[in-house]
Amino acid sequence: MDSFTFTVQTGPVAVFFHKTITIPVLPRSGGIYVADENTLPLLQKAKNFDSSMPLVVLAPGEEEKQLSSVERILEAALNAGLARDSVFVGFGGGVVTDMTAFAASLYMRGAGLCLVPTTLLAMADAAVGGKTGVDFGNFKNCVGTFYPAQEIHISVDALRTLPQAEFMSGLAEVVKTAMLYAPKLYQILWEKKESILSRDGDLLLEIVKRCVQAKAHVVERDLKETGERMFLNLGHTFAHALETVAGLGTISHGEAVAWGIARALELGKRAGITDLDWAKEATGLIASYGYSIAPVHPVLAGRNEAETPQLLLNAMKNDKKKKGGVVRFVLQREINSTLVTPVPDAEVLAVLA
Ligand SMILES: NC(=O)c1ccc[n+]([C@@H]2O[C@H](COP(=O)([O-])OP(=O)(O)OC[C@H]3O[C@@H](n4cnc5c(N)ncnc54)[C@H](O)[C@@H]3O)[C@@H](O)[C@H]2O)c1
């Protein structure tokens, strides 16, 4: 087992990397496990699983990311007589970890929290950094808190059972992290593509470690996204717009993000910000993993081509994260050099057709 600790405003976060799937031993004050129907079998086989502890099993998927699910977790904790120093253990993908963390942040004004991410996306991104939440009123993650886990337990062994589409969805966030912060990771993504795609365990461990470390450094400096944490939204303005226009659930988030990063590179080129060679190379990497880099994503094929760019732009303008009505884009000069800036509508429309 290997571990490291980073410190955010709320205190230290210990990250443990295990060979086999392992969950924390619960304290004397007890705890509660939260899984979904797909991760339950893995939880029951995990090292240190205690079948006498309360357990909430949610239906899988983003549709369950609602206040009512959080309420179920809180009710189960209360019925089990858990105290403030009891520990909530979220065992699953980003949906489970976001909701367990939200519930822990609310219970007795803040209970113990350990996260055990089981998707590539949750290991590399969602479980690290303290954002919790649920979807509300048709907006993703609109209600939530900042509440970092005290411990994160990762075993890439869990990725063996992950469906391919989910694996590729998480890999897009890995590519993003590499472009933003991790030149060595970026190099690995170019050089070891075959082994990554065949889910070589050692390589996945190295990739996940590099992503966790990169994200940890960002949230150490900017937990509440007042500054550089915004860089982690690279490609996401385009991605959210595509997900909205295509219809939520029609395309995986990672596919949308990969496409969004390619659009952001194109936009950066047009704005005279992105180095031309960097744009070409990074777009090449994205395409080499099989993600679409076409100006019009294939999921929108058959739509009215003249109207689609404007629909995407409208969706960006309705995004809850825009500040003061202005859409701001995360753009790159080159690897490891990023900025956030507004761009005229005409330029945005030009990279969508
Ligand atoms: N908090 C953050 O900073 C942050 C960052 C990025 C994304 N997110 C959130 O993460 C969520 C997406 O997370 P996700 O992609 O992990 O989706 P998810 O939690 O829905 O998991 C994807 C699917 O994989 C299944 N699954 C999970 N682990 C498995 C395993 N080991 N084997 C087999 N099946 C498994 C799940 O049951 C689910 O069906 C979104 O709600 C997003 O908003 C949060």
PDBQT file of the ligand as one rigid body, heavy atoms in Angstrom, charges set to zero:
ROOT
HETATM    1  N1  LIG A 401     -17.167  16.202  -7.300  1.00  0.00    +0.000 N 
HETATM    2  C1  LIG A 401     -16.475  16.482  -8.383  1.00  0.00    +0.000 C 
HETATM    3  O1  LIG A 401     -15.489  17.243  -8.375  1.00  0.00    +0.000 OA
HETATM    4  C2  LIG A 401     -16.853  15.818  -9.675  1.00  0.00    +0.000 A 
HETATM    5  C3  LIG A 401     -15.981  15.867 -10.771  1.00  0.00    +0.000 A 
HETATM    6  C4  LIG A 401     -16.345  15.206 -11.936  1.00  0.00    +0.000 A 
HETATM    7  C5  LIG A 401     -17.569  14.538 -11.996  1.00  0.00    +0.000 A 
HETATM    8  N2  LIG A 401     -18.407  14.521 -10.921  1.00  0.00    +0.000 N 
HETATM    9  C6  LIG A 401     -19.690  13.810 -10.950  1.00  0.00    +0.000 C 
HETATM   10  O2  LIG A 401     -19.428  12.435 -11.143  1.00  0.00    +0.000 OA
HETATM   11  C7  LIG A 401     -20.588  11.850 -11.733  1.00  0.00    +0.000 C 
HETATM   12  C8  LIG A 401     -20.148  10.888 -12.792  1.00  0.00    +0.000 C 
HETATM   13  O3  LIG A 401     -19.351   9.891 -12.193  1.00  0.00    +0.000 OA
HETATM   14  P1  LIG A 401     -19.089   8.496 -12.906  1.00  0.00    +0.000 P 
HETATM   15  O4  LIG A 401     -18.691   8.734 -14.301  1.00  0.00    +0.000 OA
HETATM   16  O5  LIG A 401     -18.221   7.747 -12.013  1.00  0.00    +0.000 OA
HETATM   17  O6  LIG A 401     -20.554   7.892 -13.019  1.00  0.00    +0.000 OA
HETATM   18  P2  LIG A 401     -21.421   6.891 -12.109  1.00  0.00    +0.000 P 
HETATM   19  O7  LIG A 401     -21.185   7.113 -10.677  1.00  0.00    +0.000 OA
HETATM   20  O8  LIG A 401     -22.810   7.023 -12.611  1.00  0.00    +0.000 OA
HETATM   21  O9  LIG A 401     -20.836   5.469 -12.503  1.00  0.00    +0.000 OA
HETATM   22  C9  LIG A 401     -20.975   5.029 -13.832  1.00  0.00    +0.000 C 
HETATM   23  C10 LIG A 401     -21.596   3.641 -13.899  1.00  0.00    +0.000 C 
HETATM   24  O10 LIG A 401     -20.605   2.686 -13.568  1.00  0.00    +0.000 OA
HETATM   25  C11 LIG A 401     -21.084   1.814 -12.546  1.00  0.00    +0.000 C 
HETATM   26  N3  LIG A 401     -19.896   1.412 -11.803  1.00  0.00    +0.000 N 
HETATM   27  C12 LIG A 401     -19.177   2.143 -10.938  1.00  0.00    +0.000 A 
HETATM   28  N4  LIG A 401     -18.062   1.490 -10.579  1.00  0.00    +0.000 NA
HETATM   29  C13 LIG A 401     -18.108   0.305 -11.200  1.00  0.00    +0.000 A 
HETATM   30  C14 LIG A 401     -17.221  -0.806 -11.246  1.00  0.00    +0.000 A 
HETATM   31  N5  LIG A 401     -16.058  -0.784 -10.605  1.00  0.00    +0.000 N 
HETATM   32  N6  LIG A 401     -17.573  -1.872 -11.980  1.00  0.00    +0.000 NA
HETATM   33  C15 LIG A 401     -18.751  -1.858 -12.676  1.00  0.00    +0.000 A 
HETATM   34  N7  LIG A 401     -19.602  -0.851 -12.705  1.00  0.00    +0.000 NA
HETATM   35  C16 LIG A 401     -19.274   0.231 -11.974  1.00  0.00    +0.000 A 
HETATM   36  C17 LIG A 401     -22.091   2.633 -11.800  1.00  0.00    +0.000 C 
HETATM   37  O11 LIG A 401     -22.997   1.828 -11.108  1.00  0.00    +0.000 OA
HETATM   38  C18 LIG A 401     -22.750   3.412 -12.923  1.00  0.00    +0.000 C 
HETATM   39  O12 LIG A 401     -23.700   2.599 -13.560  1.00  0.00    +0.000 OA
HETATM   40  C19 LIG A 401     -21.439  12.971 -12.251  1.00  0.00    +0.000 C 
HETATM   41  O13 LIG A 401     -22.593  13.083 -11.453  1.00  0.00    +0.000 OA
HETATM   42  C20 LIG A 401     -20.562  14.199 -12.115  1.00  0.00    +0.000 C 
HETATM   43  O14 LIG A 401     -21.296  15.359 -11.840  1.00  0.00    +0.000 OA
HETATM   44  C21 LIG A 401     -18.060  15.142  -9.762  1.00  0.00    +0.000 A 
ENDROOT
TORSDOF 0
